[in-house]
């Protein structure tokens, strides 16, 4: 009987013709009065042959479900829409940083957008990109010539000479409250050549060919390689430790 099983497998591989295989198997079983046999070895062989068939048939279903789940994730990178150009004179980012213990208060300043665009479709934001000119970074107190803006541009922080441009590219939009125009904007933020995803809660209004958006996000600077006086990487800093958190406020005005 085992010889007949081997011949059947060779003539009709299981993966190619399952029904035909079972027809041959049934014939062999009938001819040898399989159910009346007490040969445990034969039963074991049948179980070993049938098990891969049973579980193998379930495989494609799992794979199909996996593919369906992936297809539910919508990428907005290539979504078509009407282009609104960011007005670089009216748009800017406000940043805030501080020492860990806050003895010296917060440091506040600005950095400006060099170019960018928003994609609007049916009155809704669906995508966009922006380039930030890191050479424009400054402190709010511009009258004070002693502000260490040069230090911010140095390799200790943003290394502006080597990485003059930072970018933000939208990858996903989630509506939170249509009445209050509140949305969540997820995108890839690149600073010093390092890219990480961030999500920015924002308010947006699109009216008469003008899109106005405001948002705020807190980032961990060390994720972009900015480790200066970070308590994560340096010991014994005491009150000289600089907070890893940078708070960024965005004001964006874009026009058709």
PEBELSUL-V244611 format. One record per run of one state. SS is the DSSP state (H for helix, E for strand, - for the rest). FROM is the first residue (numbers start at 1). TO is the last residue. Records with the same first field share a line. If there is no record, write none. Layout:
SS->FROM-TO ; FROM-TO
This chain:
-->1-1 ; 12-17 ; 32-33 ; 37-39 ; 72-81 ; 87-91 ; 100-105 ; 122-123 ; 140-148 ; 154-164 ; 178-181 ; 192-193 ; 208-209 ; 225-237 ; 241-241 ; 243-244 ; 256-256
H->2-11 ; 18-31 ; 34-36 ; 40-71 ; 149-153 ; 221-224 ; 238-240
E->82-86 ; 92-99 ; 106-121 ; 124-139 ; 165-177 ; 182-191 ; 194-207 ; 210-220 ; 242-242 ; 245-255
